[in-house]
Amino acid sequence: MSPRAAWRLESLGFERVYDYEAGKQNWLASGLPTEGSLADVPRAGDVARDDVPTCGLEERLGEVAERVRAAGWDTCVVVNDERVVLGLLRAAHLARDPDLPVADAMSAGPSTFRPHVYAMEMARYMTEHDLPSAPVTTGEGVLVGLLVREDAVRVAEEAHRALHEREHGYPE
Amino acid sequence: MPDSIDRHELQRLMKEGAQLVEVLPPEEYDEEHIPGAINIPLRRIDSEAPERLDRGRPVIVYCWDDP
């Protein structure tokens, strides 16, 4: 649609016309701010914890597990130097042979979710699929944070109550 | 021929005074749009663009996506 609009503007005499082809989806997936009636509805990117521990492929599992536990976590996201998500270490992975390199112990290529997905959708999906947590990334795969199911469910319930009150004028 | 740009270029052009236009229907614009964008749906480009857009400044258009 936007290429046609751009061409039409040129034919109307506008000389400097640009097409942001990746569009609104790309903007939202990058976690950038928006305006509009739904702009303040909480999203995965708002709820994801950005202090989740990360590690590299070459690290030893034992050292990573110790660091993760010391930080109060049971999950670690495996990333490269650009913070692109390559794998996930959950509690069961972290309990494996401490001499293993992370690359051999992790769950490779985990499912990731974009920051603009509504927290309500994420809560439903994570509950239905019994997913305790999920990495949230930009469209380019860069880690935004780890969405914990309990957080998603809590925020979704709060958002549901707020939407109900906005629509009906009284609390649920 | 219109140039295709990414979001970094969009942000740079916006700082330089570019006009940003969402060409989706008004309902979609009202729900959510990029800050600073105005709404001129594709079917109203002919009638509204000449009045609402400044020919002396760059114009950036976008929709949902065009992979």
gemmi code that builds the backbone of each chain (N, CA, C; Angstrom):
import gemmi

chains = {
    "A": [
        ("MET", (0.826, -1.205, 0.000), (0.000, 0.000, 0.000), (0.869, 1.267, 0.000)),
        ("SER", (1.902, 1.292, 0.848), (2.717, 2.511, 0.908), (3.513, 2.771, -0.377)),
        ("PRO", (3.989, 1.728, -1.104), (4.649, 2.037, -2.389), (3.716, 2.766, -3.356)),
        ("ARG", (2.447, 2.353, -3.385), (1.495, 3.028, -4.282), (1.286, 4.481, -3.854)),
        ("ALA", (1.221, 4.685, -2.534), (1.054, 6.056, -2.036), (2.263, 6.903, -2.405)),
        ("ALA", (3.462, 6.312, -2.267), (4.685, 7.067, -2.570), (4.735, 7.441, -4.052)),
        ("TRP", (4.411, 6.478, -4.906), (4.409, 6.771, -6.349), (3.367, 7.837, -6.686)),
        ("ARG", (2.207, 7.757, -6.051), (1.149, 8.726, -6.362), (1.577, 10.128, -5.929)),
        ("LEU", (2.243, 10.213, -4.786), (2.710, 11.530, -4.329), (3.722, 12.102, -5.322)),
        ("GLU", (4.600, 11.259, -5.835), (5.562, 11.749, -6.830), (4.835, 12.264, -8.064)),
        ("SER", (3.810, 11.532, -8.472), (3.080, 11.968, -9.674), (2.303, 13.250, -9.419)),
        ("LEU", (2.048, 13.553, -8.140), (1.354, 14.810, -7.795), (2.340, 15.969, -7.646)),
        ("GLY", (3.612, 15.689, -7.856), (4.598, 16.768, -7.857), (5.449, 16.876, -6.611)),
        ("PHE", (5.304, 15.945, -5.663), (6.171, 15.957, -4.479), (7.520, 15.354, -4.882)),
        ("GLU", (8.600, 16.084, -4.597), (9.898, 15.686, -5.148), (10.718, 14.799, -4.229)),
        ("ARG", (10.537, 14.944, -2.921), (11.328, 14.110, -1.994), (10.372, 13.206, -1.218)),
        ("VAL", (10.129, 12.029, -1.798), (9.187, 11.078, -1.201), (9.937, 9.814, -0.797)),
        ("TYR", (9.687, 9.357, 0.417), (10.345, 8.163, 0.939), (9.289, 7.167, 1.410)),
        ("ASP", (9.633, 5.899, 1.271), (8.720, 4.836, 1.691), (9.370, 4.029, 2.808)),
        ("TYR", (8.772, 4.107, 3.993), (9.232, 3.266, 5.117), (8.543, 1.913, 4.936)),
        ("GLU", (9.154, 1.080, 4.107), (8.506, -0.152, 3.658), (8.213, -1.135, 4.792)),
        ("ALA", (9.113, -1.199, 5.756), (8.909, -2.165, 6.840), (7.717, -1.772, 7.714)),
        ("GLY", (7.349, -0.490, 7.674), (6.092, -0.020, 8.217), (5.902, -0.083, 9.724)),
        ("LYS", (4.637, 0.097, 10.079), (4.285, 0.189, 11.503), (4.662, -1.085, 12.249)),
        ("GLN", (4.557, -2.222, 11.590), (4.903, -3.481, 12.253), (6.362, -3.460, 12.710)),
        ("ASN", (7.245, -2.965, 11.845), (8.666, -2.898, 12.175), (8.916, -1.915, 13.326)),
        ("TRP", (8.196, -0.800, 13.290), (8.343, 0.215, 14.349), (7.948, -0.383, 15.699)),
        ("LEU", (6.789, -1.049, 15.720), (6.305, -1.650, 16.959), (7.235, -2.761, 17.425)),
        ("ALA", (7.700, -3.566, 16.479), (8.561, -4.701, 16.835), (9.888, -4.240, 17.414)),
        ("SER", (10.234, -2.997, 17.172), (11.476, -2.453, 17.709), (11.269, -1.850, 19.093)),
        ("GLY", (10.021, -1.908, 19.568), (9.730, -1.412, 20.910), (9.716, 0.101, 21.000)),
        ("LEU", (9.527, 0.768, 19.884), (9.530, 2.236, 19.884), (8.147, 2.765, 20.295)),
        ("PRO", (8.095, 3.985, 20.825), (6.814, 4.511, 21.323), (5.827, 4.794, 20.200)),
        ("THR", (4.545, 4.777, 20.569), (3.493, 5.084, 19.610), (2.492, 6.024, 20.257)),
        ("GLU", (1.563, 6.530, 19.435), (0.459, 7.340, 19.930), (-0.842, 6.689, 19.469)),
        ("GLY", (-1.928, 6.978, 20.190), (-3.230, 6.436, 19.798), (-3.942, 5.804, 20.974)),
        ("SER", (-5.181, 5.372, 20.725), (-6.023, 4.884, 21.821), (-5.505, 3.602, 22.457)),
        ("LEU", (-4.719, 2.817, 21.716), (-4.192, 1.571, 22.270), (-2.729, 1.673, 22.681)),
        ("ALA", (-2.177, 2.881, 22.579), (-0.738, 3.028, 22.819), (-0.338, 2.708, 24.251)),
        ("ASP", (-1.291, 2.871, 25.197), (-0.908, 2.641, 26.591), (-1.291, 1.254, 27.102)),
        ("VAL", (-1.811, 0.407, 26.224), (-2.104, -0.972, 26.638), (-0.772, -1.710, 26.786)),
        ("PRO", (-0.534, -2.368, 27.932), (0.794, -2.964, 28.164), (1.157, -4.053, 27.163)),
        ("ARG", (2.422, -4.034, 26.787), (2.950, -4.978, 25.787), (4.018, -5.857, 26.423)),
        ("ALA", (4.374, -6.876, 25.661), (5.425, -7.787, 26.143), (6.695, -7.015, 26.477)),
        ("GLY", (7.040, -6.048, 25.639), (8.268, -5.296, 25.860), (8.236, -4.437, 27.117)),
        ("ASP", (7.010, -4.039, 27.534), (6.885, -3.239, 28.756), (7.087, -4.106, 30.001)),
        ("VAL", (6.715, -5.363, 29.883), (6.683, -6.245, 31.053), (7.949, -7.098, 31.163)),
        ("ALA", (8.617, -7.310, 30.035), (9.808, -8.177, 30.042), (10.870, -7.618, 30.985)),
        ("ARG", (11.546, -8.526, 31.681), (12.603, -8.104, 32.620), (13.922, -7.975, 31.854)),
        ("ASP", (14.446, -6.759, 31.850), (15.679, -6.536, 31.073), (16.934, -6.832, 31.887)),
        ("ASP", (16.741, -7.273, 33.159), (17.915, -7.626, 33.961), (18.176, -9.130, 33.949)),
        ("VAL", (17.535, -9.858, 33.034), (17.760, -11.303, 32.944), (19.248, -11.566, 32.651)),
        ("PRO", (19.843, -12.574, 33.327), (21.246, -12.872, 33.039), (21.439, -13.350, 31.599)),
        ("THR", (22.594, -13.002, 31.050), (22.944, -13.461, 29.701), (24.334, -14.095, 29.753)),
        ("CYS", (24.624, -14.903, 28.751), (25.958, -15.500, 28.659), (26.272, -15.753, 27.197)),
        ("GLY", (27.531, -16.126, 26.936), (27.962, -16.407, 25.565), (28.095, -17.890, 25.313)),
        ("LEU", (28.194, -18.248, 24.064), (28.261, -19.658, 23.667), (29.479, -20.383, 24.216)),
        ("GLU", (30.591, -19.661, 24.355), (31.851, -20.308, 24.693), (32.046, -20.491, 26.192)),
        ("GLU", (31.198, -19.888, 27.001), (31.399, -19.966, 28.447), (31.140, -21.379, 28.972)),
        ("ARG", (31.742, -21.677, 30.125), (31.524, -22.970, 30.780), (30.213, -22.907, 31.561)),
        ("LEU", (29.465, -23.992, 31.463), (28.144, -24.020, 32.082), (28.195, -23.785, 33.595)),
        ("GLY", (29.196, -24.391, 34.260), (29.268, -24.278, 35.713), (29.399, -22.841, 36.176)),
        ("GLU", (30.254, -22.075, 35.485), (30.451, -20.678, 35.868), (29.181, -19.867, 35.620)),
        ("VAL", (28.539, -20.169, 34.517), (27.299, -19.450, 34.187), (26.217, -19.773, 35.216)),
        ("ALA", (26.089, -21.060, 35.551), (25.046, -21.479, 36.500), (25.235, -20.787, 37.847)),
        ("GLU", (26.493, -20.687, 38.275), (26.784, -20.044, 39.554), (26.370, -18.569, 39.512)),
        ("ARG", (26.719, -17.920, 38.427), (26.388, -16.493, 38.272), (24.872, -16.278, 38.236)),
        ("VAL", (24.187, -17.166, 37.527), (22.736, -17.034, 37.379), (22.045, -17.216, 38.728)),
        ("ARG", (22.460, -18.233, 39.463), (21.847, -18.491, 40.782), (22.138, -17.338, 41.748)),
        ("ALA", (23.358, -16.823, 41.680), (23.730, -15.721, 42.583), (22.876, -14.485, 42.315)),
        ("ALA", (22.418, -14.344, 41.090), (21.575, -13.195, 40.732), (20.104, -13.454, 41.037)),
        ("GLY", (19.800, -14.659, 41.557), (18.422, -14.965, 41.912), (17.564, -15.448, 40.768)),
        ("TRP", (18.194, -15.943, 39.719), (17.461, -16.421, 38.546), (17.630, -17.928, 38.380)),
        ("ASP", (16.746, -18.527, 37.555), (16.935, -19.928, 37.173), (16.955, -20.071, 35.652)),
        ("THR", (17.107, -18.945, 34.977), (17.115, -18.926, 33.516), (18.182, -17.953, 33.033)),
        ("CYS", (18.809, -18.306, 31.909), (19.824, -17.424, 31.327), (19.636, -17.411, 29.808)),
        ("VAL", (19.749, -16.251, 29.217), (19.602, -16.141, 27.764), (20.994, -16.121, 27.130)),
        ("VAL", (21.178, -16.962, 26.126), (22.468, -17.044, 25.443), (22.448, -16.078, 24.257)),
        ("VAL", (23.413, -15.163, 24.246), (23.433, -14.124, 23.209), (24.840, -14.014, 22.613)),
        ("ASN", (24.914, -13.346, 21.451), (26.236, -13.033, 20.887), (26.622, -11.602, 21.276)),
        ("ASP", (27.690, -11.105, 20.690), (28.182, -9.774, 21.063), (27.173, -8.669, 20.745)),
        ("GLU", (26.277, -8.930, 19.779), (25.254, -7.928, 19.415), (23.965, -8.137, 20.207)),
        ("ARG", (24.016, -9.022, 21.187), (22.861, -9.379, 22.030), (21.738, -10.041, 21.229)),
        ("VAL", (22.106, -10.679, 20.131), (21.129, -11.476, 19.383), (20.960, -12.816, 20.111)),
        ("VAL", (19.709, -13.214, 20.305), (19.422, -14.428, 21.076), (19.758, -15.677, 20.259)),
        ("LEU", (20.602, -16.540, 20.854), (21.016, -17.781, 20.199), (20.477, -19.010, 20.914)),
        ("GLY", (20.183, -18.871, 22.187), (19.716, -20.033, 22.937), (19.199, -19.645, 24.304)),
        ("LEU", (18.752, -20.663, 25.023), (18.170, -20.429, 26.343), (18.645, -21.535, 27.275)),
        ("LEU", (19.003, -21.159, 28.480), (19.355, -22.127, 29.521), (18.310, -22.024, 30.615)),
        ("ARG", (17.484, -23.064, 30.751), (16.539, -23.102, 31.865), (17.179, -23.889, 33.000)),
        ("ALA", (16.430, -24.059, 34.107), (16.994, -24.692, 35.298), (17.586, -26.069, 34.983)),
        ("ALA", (16.870, -26.858, 34.178), (17.358, -28.212, 33.870), (18.664, -28.164, 33.080)),
        ("HIS", (18.796, -27.186, 32.173), (20.049, -27.046, 31.416), (21.187, -26.627, 32.336)),
        ("LEU", (20.884, -25.719, 33.246), (21.917, -25.186, 34.148), (22.433, -26.257, 35.117)),
        ("ALA", (21.639, -27.319, 35.310), (22.027, -28.379, 36.250), (22.883, -29.462, 35.578)),
        ("ARG", (23.138, -29.311, 34.292), (23.929, -30.334, 33.588), (25.412, -30.213, 33.939)),
        ("ASP", (26.220, -31.077, 33.320), (27.666, -31.139, 33.576), (28.287, -29.735, 33.507)),
        ("PRO", (28.877, -29.284, 34.631), (29.399, -27.904, 34.674), (30.564, -27.655, 33.709)),
        ("ASP", (31.183, -28.721, 33.217), (32.298, -28.532, 32.279), (31.841, -28.340, 30.828)),
        ("LEU", (30.570, -28.564, 30.592), (30.062, -28.398, 29.217), (30.144, -26.934, 28.789)),
        ("PRO", (30.492, -26.699, 27.519), (30.318, -25.326, 27.030), (28.832, -25.025, 26.872)),
        ("VAL", (28.489, -23.771, 27.051), (27.078, -23.369, 26.966), (26.438, -23.845, 25.668)),
        ("ALA", (27.182, -23.771, 24.572), (26.634, -24.147, 23.257), (26.115, -25.578, 23.237)),
        ("ASP", (26.757, -26.473, 24.039), (26.343, -27.886, 24.047), (25.245, -28.176, 25.056)),
        ("ALA", (24.982, -27.231, 25.927), (24.006, -27.480, 26.998), (22.676, -26.773, 26.762)),
        ("MET", (22.700, -25.737, 25.951), (21.511, -24.867, 25.837), (20.427, -25.473, 24.939)),
        ("SER", (19.257, -24.893, 25.041), (18.196, -25.140, 24.072), (18.390, -24.110, 22.968)),
        ("ALA", (18.741, -24.599, 21.774), (19.074, -23.678, 20.680), (17.823, -23.149, 19.983)),
        ("GLY", (17.926, -21.921, 19.490), (16.846, -21.337, 18.687), (15.506, -21.297, 19.387)),
        ("PRO", (15.433, -20.778, 20.615), (14.139, -20.740, 21.314), (13.144, -19.816, 20.603)),
        ("SER", (11.865, -20.092, 20.819), (10.834, -19.188, 20.284), (10.982, -17.840, 20.967)),
        ("THR", (10.910, -16.790, 20.168), (10.986, -15.441, 20.730), (9.742, -14.661, 20.315)),
        ("PHE", (9.485, -13.585, 21.032), (8.275, -12.803, 20.794), (8.645, -11.335, 20.658)),
        ("ARG", (7.822, -10.593, 19.907), (8.134, -9.197, 19.643), (7.582, -8.316, 20.781)),
        ("PRO", (8.230, -7.182, 21.007), (7.830, -6.318, 22.137), (6.417, -5.762, 22.033)),
        ("HIS", (5.850, -5.683, 20.817), (4.549, -5.024, 20.687), (3.361, -5.947, 20.943)),
        ("VAL", (3.612, -7.243, 21.135), (2.489, -8.153, 21.396), (1.868, -7.778, 22.745)),
        ("TYR", (0.541, -7.718, 22.790), (-0.129, -7.321, 24.018), (0.170, -8.323, 25.137)),
        ("ALA", (0.359, -7.791, 26.338), (0.621, -8.654, 27.496), (-0.522, -9.651, 27.689)),
        ("MET", (-1.733, -9.231, 27.378), (-2.883, -10.133, 27.519), (-2.755, -11.345, 26.593)),
        ("GLU", (-2.323, -11.081, 25.353), (-2.120, -12.196, 24.405), (-1.012, -13.117, 24.889)),
        ("MET", (0.055, -12.507, 25.390), (1.192, -13.303, 25.853), (0.793, -14.158, 27.053)),
        ("ALA", (0.020, -13.585, 27.967), (-0.403, -14.337, 29.161), (-1.212, -15.560, 28.746)),
        ("ARG", (-2.102, -15.347, 27.785), (-2.951, -16.457, 27.334), (-2.096, -17.539, 26.661)),
        ("TYR", (-1.204, -17.089, 25.779), (-0.355, -18.042, 25.039), (0.545, -18.825, 26.000)),
        ("MET", (1.163, -18.123, 26.927), (2.111, -18.776, 27.839), (1.396, -19.745, 28.777)),
        ("THR", (0.166, -19.400, 29.159), (-0.604, -20.299, 30.010), (-1.022, -21.538, 29.231)),
        ("GLU", (-1.528, -21.317, 28.017), (-1.979, -22.446, 27.194), (-0.835, -23.404, 26.860)),
        ("HIS", (0.368, -22.851, 26.655), (1.512, -23.677, 26.254), (2.438, -24.000, 27.426)),
        ("ASP", (1.984, -23.698, 28.627), (2.761, -23.966, 29.838), (4.203, -23.473, 29.703)),
        ("LEU", (4.325, -22.241, 29.273), (5.634, -21.629, 29.044), (5.973, -20.748, 30.250)),
        ("PRO", (6.993, -21.100, 31.025), (7.278, -20.303, 32.230), (7.849, -18.924, 31.930)),
        ("SER", (8.567, -18.823, 30.822), (9.141, -17.532, 30.435), (9.477, -17.578, 28.954)),
        ("ALA", (9.679, -16.401, 28.364), (9.977, -16.343, 26.932), (10.819, -15.111, 26.624)),
        ("PRO", (11.868, -15.276, 25.803), (12.659, -14.107, 25.419), (11.857, -13.175, 24.505)),
        ("VAL", (11.980, -11.895, 24.758), (11.370, -10.878, 23.892), (12.507, -10.219, 23.127)),
        ("THR", (12.375, -10.180, 21.812), (13.446, -9.610, 20.984), (12.870, -8.641, 19.962)),
        ("THR", (13.745, -7.806, 19.432), (13.362, -6.973, 18.298), (13.228, -7.871, 17.066)),
        ("GLY", (12.747, -7.297, 15.985), (12.626, -8.055, 14.749), (13.960, -8.582, 14.258)),
        ("GLU", (15.048, -7.938, 14.679), (16.389, -8.380, 14.274), (16.952, -9.415, 15.238)),
        ("GLY", (16.177, -9.799, 16.239), (16.612, -10.842, 17.166), (17.369, -10.350, 18.378)),
        ("VAL", (17.466, -9.047, 18.553), (18.209, -8.491, 19.695), (17.350, -8.582, 20.960)),
        ("LEU", (17.961, -9.074, 22.029), (17.236, -9.289, 23.282), (16.719, -7.974, 23.876)),
        ("VAL", (15.424, -7.972, 24.172), (14.810, -6.856, 24.916), (14.710, -7.229, 26.389)),
        ("GLY", (14.346, -8.470, 26.661), (14.240, -8.943, 28.039), (13.570, -10.300, 28.066)),
        ("LEU", (13.398, -10.822, 29.267), (12.720, -12.108, 29.427), (11.344, -11.858, 30.029)),
        ("LEU", (10.327, -12.332, 29.335), (8.961, -12.184, 29.848), (8.642, -13.392, 30.732)),
        ("VAL", (8.356, -13.122, 31.993), (8.024, -14.181, 32.952), (6.503, -14.303, 32.998)),
        ("ARG", (6.027, -15.546, 32.956), (4.576, -15.748, 32.836), (3.798, -15.081, 33.976)),
        ("GLU", (4.282, -15.183, 35.180), (3.560, -14.578, 36.311), (3.404, -13.068, 36.095)),
        ("ASP", (4.433, -12.441, 35.565), (4.360, -10.996, 35.286), (3.304, -10.717, 34.220)),
        ("ALA", (3.336, -11.533, 33.153), (2.393, -11.319, 32.047), (0.957, -11.483, 32.519)),
        ("VAL", (0.719, -12.515, 33.336), (-0.644, -12.772, 33.833), (-1.109, -11.631, 34.735)),
        ("ARG", (-0.230, -11.181, 35.632), (-0.605, -10.095, 36.551), (-0.940, -8.817, 35.781)),
        ("VAL", (-0.061, -8.460, 34.853), (-0.273, -7.226, 34.089), (-1.507, -7.351, 33.196)),
        ("ALA", (-1.725, -8.539, 32.645), (-2.898, -8.755, 31.793), (-4.180, -8.574, 32.591)),
        ("GLU", (-4.190, -9.075, 33.808), (-5.389, -8.933, 34.638), (-5.627, -7.462, 34.985)),
        ("GLU", (-4.549, -6.744, 35.280), (-4.682, -5.311, 35.575), (-5.203, -4.561, 34.344)),
        ("ALA", (-4.650, -4.904, 33.177), (-5.060, -4.234, 31.939), (-6.515, -4.546, 31.611)),
        ("HIS", (-6.915, -5.786, 31.852), (-8.297, -6.179, 31.595), (-9.258, -5.355, 32.455)),
        ("ARG", (-8.895, -5.204, 33.726), (-9.757, -4.420, 34.630), (-9.814, -2.954, 34.189)),
        ("ALA", (-8.659, -2.425, 33.772), (-8.617, -1.016, 33.340), (-9.448, -0.805, 32.080)),
        ("LEU", (-9.350, -1.753, 31.126), (-10.125, -1.630, 29.891), (-11.626, -1.719, 30.176)),
        ("HIS", (-11.987, -2.598, 31.085), (-13.395, -2.747, 31.447), (-13.928, -1.445, 32.031)),
        ("GLU", (-13.144, -0.845, 32.918), (-13.578, 0.397, 33.556), (-13.666, 1.529, 32.539)),
        ("ARG", (-12.710, 1.532, 31.585), (-12.731, 2.581, 30.558), (-13.967, 2.441, 29.669)),
        ("GLU", (-14.315, 1.191, 29.329), (-15.443, 0.964, 28.427), (-16.797, 1.137, 29.107)),
        ("HIS", (-16.867, 0.728, 30.381), (-18.167, 0.707, 31.060), (-18.339, 1.802, 32.106)),
        ("GLY", (-17.243, 2.436, 32.475), (-17.336, 3.528, 33.416), (-17.398, 3.115, 34.869)),
        ("TYR", (-17.262, 1.816, 35.127), (-17.251, 1.337, 36.518), (-16.361, 0.090, 36.604)),
        ("PRO", (-15.849, -0.189, 37.814), (-14.960, -1.348, 37.949), (-15.690, -2.660, 37.676)),
        ("GLU", (-14.935, -3.665, 37.269), (-15.522, -4.969, 36.986), (-16.044, -5.613, 38.263)),
    ],
    "B": [
        ("MET", (11.734, 8.140, -8.637), (11.389, 6.891, -7.963), (11.546, 7.075, -6.442)),
        ("PRO", (10.505, 6.776, -5.666), (10.604, 6.964, -4.213), (11.678, 6.060, -3.613)),
        ("ASP", (12.423, 6.614, -2.655), (13.459, 5.825, -1.983), (12.844, 5.015, -0.843)),
        ("SER", (13.307, 3.793, -0.704), (12.904, 2.976, 0.437), (13.866, 3.255, 1.591)),
        ("ILE", (13.317, 3.461, 2.788), (14.181, 3.778, 3.939), (13.854, 2.849, 5.105)),
        ("ASP", (14.807, 2.738, 6.043), (14.547, 1.976, 7.265), (14.184, 2.951, 8.389)),
        ("ARG", (13.945, 2.415, 9.590), (13.454, 3.282, 10.662), (14.521, 4.272, 11.141)),
        ("HIS", (15.800, 3.903, 10.993), (16.854, 4.831, 11.413), (16.854, 6.068, 10.502)),
        ("GLU", (16.705, 5.812, 9.219), (16.639, 6.923, 8.267), (15.366, 7.740, 8.494)),
        ("LEU", (14.275, 7.044, 8.824), (13.026, 7.754, 9.130), (13.240, 8.723, 10.288)),
        ("GLN", (13.875, 8.230, 11.345), (14.092, 9.083, 12.518), (14.993, 10.270, 12.176)),
        ("ARG", (15.988, 10.018, 11.328), (16.894, 11.108, 10.932), (16.140, 12.162, 10.116)),
        ("LEU", (15.336, 11.695, 9.168), (14.581, 12.634, 8.325), (13.544, 13.414, 9.141)),
        ("MET", (12.943, 12.759, 10.129), (11.965, 13.449, 10.967), (12.613, 14.602, 11.726)),
        ("LYS", (13.849, 14.369, 12.192), (14.554, 15.441, 12.902), (14.831, 16.617, 11.981)),
        ("GLU", (14.919, 16.326, 10.677), (15.182, 17.382, 9.704), (13.900, 18.016, 9.181)),
        ("GLY", (12.755, 17.605, 9.745), (11.509, 18.257, 9.375), (10.661, 17.526, 8.354)),
        ("ALA", (10.946, 16.249, 8.144), (10.131, 15.494, 7.184), (8.704, 15.328, 7.699)),
        ("GLN", (7.787, 15.164, 6.764), (6.381, 14.930, 7.101), (6.121, 13.427, 7.015)),
        ("LEU", (5.481, 12.895, 8.044), (5.253, 11.454, 8.115), (3.761, 11.177, 7.915)),
        ("VAL", (3.455, 10.267, 6.994), (2.061, 10.019, 6.635), (1.738, 8.527, 6.730)),
        ("GLU", (0.760, 8.192, 7.596), (0.253, 6.816, 7.626), (-0.886, 6.731, 6.622)),
        ("VAL", (-0.803, 5.744, 5.708), (-1.802, 5.667, 4.634), (-2.836, 4.575, 4.885)),
        ("LEU", (-2.870, 4.068, 6.115), (-3.869, 3.059, 6.492), (-5.209, 3.743, 6.789)),
        ("PRO", (-6.292, 2.960, 6.914), (-7.596, 3.549, 7.236), (-7.570, 4.260, 8.592)),
        ("PRO", (-8.466, 5.248, 8.793), (-8.468, 6.057, 10.022), (-8.590, 5.242, 11.302)),
        ("GLU", (-9.368, 4.144, 11.266), (-9.549, 3.356, 12.492), (-8.206, 2.804, 12.975)),
        ("GLU", (-7.382, 2.356, 12.041), (-6.080, 1.796, 12.419), (-5.143, 2.895, 12.912)),
        ("TYR", (-5.224, 4.050, 12.268), (-4.409, 5.193, 12.710), (-4.816, 5.616, 14.117)),
        ("ASP", (-6.127, 5.691, 14.367), (-6.606, 6.139, 15.678), (-6.134, 5.210, 16.793)),
        ("GLU", (-6.091, 3.918, 16.502), (-5.657, 2.962, 17.531), (-4.177, 3.129, 17.847)),
        ("GLU", (-3.374, 3.287, 16.812), (-1.934, 3.350, 17.065), (-1.200, 3.835, 15.823)),
        ("HIS", (-0.329, 4.815, 16.030), (0.476, 5.315, 14.919), (1.818, 5.801, 15.435)),
        ("ILE", (2.740, 6.007, 14.522), (4.064, 6.495, 14.881), (3.937, 7.963, 15.301)),
        ("PRO", (4.571, 8.347, 16.425), (4.462, 9.740, 16.875), (4.833, 10.735, 15.772)),
        ("GLY", (3.993, 11.733, 15.617), (4.248, 12.764, 14.610), (3.603, 12.495, 13.267)),
        ("ALA", (3.027, 11.295, 13.092), (2.416, 10.967, 11.803), (1.036, 11.607, 11.681)),
        ("ILE", (0.690, 11.983, 10.456), (-0.696, 12.342, 10.165), (-1.295, 11.205, 9.344)),
        ("ASN", (-2.613, 11.212, 9.209), (-3.289, 10.130, 8.493), (-3.898, 10.646, 7.190)),
        ("ILE", (-3.400, 10.102, 6.086), (-4.062, 10.315, 4.799), (-4.225, 8.936, 4.169)),
        ("PRO", (-5.413, 8.333, 4.303), (-5.619, 7.002, 3.724), (-5.328, 7.007, 2.225)),
        ("LEU", (-4.850, 5.867, 1.734), (-4.433, 5.776, 0.326), (-5.498, 6.338, -0.621)),
        ("ARG", (-6.750, 5.995, -0.355), (-7.796, 6.407, -1.302), (-8.067, 7.919, -1.262)),
        ("ARG", (-7.479, 8.612, -0.269), (-7.715, 10.062, -0.187), (-6.454, 10.873, -0.504)),
        ("ILE", (-5.397, 10.178, -0.977), (-4.138, 10.872, -1.283), (-4.378, 12.001, -2.292)),
        ("ASP", (-5.092, 11.700, -3.364), (-5.283, 12.694, -4.433), (-5.950, 13.970, -3.919)),
        ("SER", (-6.957, 13.790, -3.076), (-7.723, 14.962, -2.645), (-7.070, 15.692, -1.471)),
        ("GLU", (-6.381, 14.962, -0.585), (-5.894, 15.608, 0.633), (-4.419, 15.998, 0.619)),
        ("ALA", (-3.594, 15.228, -0.109), (-2.148, 15.492, -0.052), (-1.798, 16.920, -0.498)),
        ("PRO", (-2.353, 17.405, -1.594), (-1.973, 18.757, -2.022), (-2.299, 19.826, -0.983)),
        ("GLU", (-3.353, 19.616, -0.193), (-3.743, 20.618, 0.809), (-2.987, 20.454, 2.122)),
        ("ARG", (-2.727, 19.223, 2.502), (-2.192, 18.986, 3.858), (-0.673, 18.842, 3.911)),
        ("LEU", (-0.045, 18.618, 2.784), (1.410, 18.399, 2.798), (2.147, 19.560, 2.144)),
        ("ASP", (3.322, 19.845, 2.711), (4.180, 20.924, 2.218), (5.114, 20.347, 1.148)),
        ("ARG", (5.029, 20.848, -0.061), (5.858, 20.312, -1.150), (7.339, 20.608, -0.960)),
        ("GLY", (7.646, 21.553, -0.072), (9.043, 21.914, 0.123), (9.773, 21.043, 1.129)),
        ("ARG", (9.052, 20.140, 1.769), (9.679, 19.262, 2.780), (9.528, 17.807, 2.363)),
        ("PRO", (10.474, 16.968, 2.819), (10.376, 15.541, 2.480), (9.085, 14.937, 3.035)),
        ("VAL", (8.579, 13.922, 2.352), (7.392, 13.193, 2.797), (7.760, 11.716, 2.930)),
        ("ILE", (7.414, 11.144, 4.077), (7.635, 9.712, 4.304), (6.259, 9.051, 4.453)),
        ("VAL", (6.012, 7.997, 3.702), (4.758, 7.277, 3.840), (5.028, 5.888, 4.430)),
        ("TYR", (4.035, 5.380, 5.129), (4.142, 4.006, 5.621), (2.750, 3.405, 5.788)),
        ("CYS", (2.715, 2.063, 5.799), (1.472, 1.362, 6.129), (1.819, 0.331, 7.193)),
        ("TRP", (1.197, -0.852, 7.182), (1.525, -1.855, 8.206), (2.888, -2.464, 7.893)),
        ("ASP", (3.022, -3.042, 6.724), (4.326, -3.495, 6.226), (4.193, -3.791, 4.744)),
        ("ASP", (5.329, -3.736, 4.059), (5.370, -4.107, 2.650), (6.640, -4.893, 2.416)),
        ("PRO", (6.652, -6.164, 2.868), (7.903, -6.931, 2.793), (8.337, -7.149, 1.347)),
    ],
}
model = gemmi.Model(1)
for chain_id, residues in chains.items():
    chain = gemmi.Chain(chain_id)
    for i, (resn, *xyz) in enumerate(residues, 1):
        res = gemmi.Residue()
        res.name, res.seqid = resn, gemmi.SeqId(i, " ")
        for name, pos in zip(("N", "CA", "C"), xyz):
            atom = gemmi.Atom()
            atom.name, atom.element = name, gemmi.Element(name[0])
            atom.pos, atom.b_iso = gemmi.Position(*pos), 0.0
            res.add_atom(atom)
        chain.add_residue(res)
    model.add_chain(chain)
structure = gemmi.Structure()
structure.add_model(model)
structure.setup_entities()
